[in-house]
Amino acid sequence: MEGQAAQIESAYGRYGLIELGDKRLSKRLQKTMETLHKDPKMSICEASKNRHEAKAIYRLLKNKKLTIDSILEASKAETIEKIIESGEKTVLLPQDTSEHDFTSLKACEGLGVHGTQQTYRGILDHSGIAVSPNGMVFGLMSKELWVRPYEEHGKSNDRKKRAITDKESRKWLDTMDKSMNGLPEDIRAVTVCDREGDVYELFRKAQMDQKLYLVRMVQNRLTTESEKLLDYAKSLEVGGTCIVQIPRDTRNNRKARNATLNIKYSQVTIKAPRNSGYGPNENITAWVVAAEEVDAPEGIEPIAWYLLTNVPVTNFEEACEKVGWYVQRWKIERFHYILKNVCNVKKLQERNAERLMKLIVIDSIIAMTIMKLMYLSRASPDIPCDIIFEEEEWQLLYMLANGTTNFPPSAANNT
């Protein structure tokens, strides 16, 4: 067991070097991650070897010097290293929001309202991750955790009158900036969002800052030709047919399947919304890609994706490429699923929302490690494991999987 412990220590060594103004704190963070790594579903008390270790973890969470930003910076640096090592020149940055319900924690201070009922108490979580176009998972790029004040519940009706800086939807713009910041200039980074990310301010900011996006549309905006955007996308001629694999839908209990899609595409110029505060000349130019399913299985609603991107789409192959990119957006949903159901975040116990947030961040790093291994084994079962993992990481996983304290053979023999 001593060999296993040494490997765990090496795997989380990065977090023992975080600058917190006290080396003992960073070492305690490293030790905490090692402890919680053993079984993500365990509580702090269950995972700790004794009362003293559990108390040390709780003291760490209370310490103001340990910040969420410091943990996330270390995680992001590791992700960027993985991207560079992979040699990928196009990186997709899916982002999405999840809710963590802690209504049962009656004594927890600082929680906010979430969901449809004002009695639901919890924390909101908007994450950004990095993946390759073929599905390789690199890691966490951004995470924002916050609570919604009770007085904000039910105010969605006046959101059109408010500036983007006063809306929760600013999270899409902020995460685009945070996720792309620090990436090498020779890497083409593309923000990928579902329909909630159909925010004109995001498109406008990306155009001004020369950043790239791919977003599934929900708003039937006006083009400069006075046509409705979604209606125009549906009216386009079919440019060809492609087949994509639709990931398993855990929430709706649907298996993964192949879908045959008619592909349409065109360049468009979209008018700024009338109440947006933008001038008449502040339009955006982009490309629309429509993907409509042919012969969907009985009982399953046919796919109808209408995508907007500022990455040029000049031919059928480039249109299919964008559809393939959108399929990878499912990775962010899978990440949130693992965080909630494998790392069991919903069972966390704390009396303070800020400390809960720190635990969510730590569990997010553990969830991302689990997810990287899961998708690597599915997509490329025969490649050497050191393409994704550091030496101490794959050695640790080998020893845990095989229940041994002996060091494994070379990476080439461990896929």
Secondary structure, 3 states (H helix, E strand, C coil): CHHHHHHHHHHCHHHHHCCCCCHHHHHHHHHHHHHHHCCCCCCHHHHCCCHHHHHHHHHHHHCCCCCHHHHHHHHHHHHHHHHHHHCCCEEEEEEEEEEEECCCCCCCECCEECCCCCCCEEEEEEEEEEECCCCCEEEEEEEEEECCCHHHCCCHHHHHHCCHHHCCCHHHHHHHHHHHCCCCCCCEEEEEECHHHCCHHHHHHHHHHCCEEEEECCCCCEECCCCEHHHHHHHCCCCEEEEEEECCECCCCECCEEEEEEEEEEEEEECCCCCCCCCCCCCEEEEEEEEEEECCCCCCCCCEEEEEECCCCCCHHHHHHHHHHHHCCHHHHHHHHHHHHCCCHHHCCCCEHHHHHHHHHHHHHHHHHHHHHHHHHHHCCCCCHHHCCCHHHHHHHHHHHHCCCCCCCCHHHCC
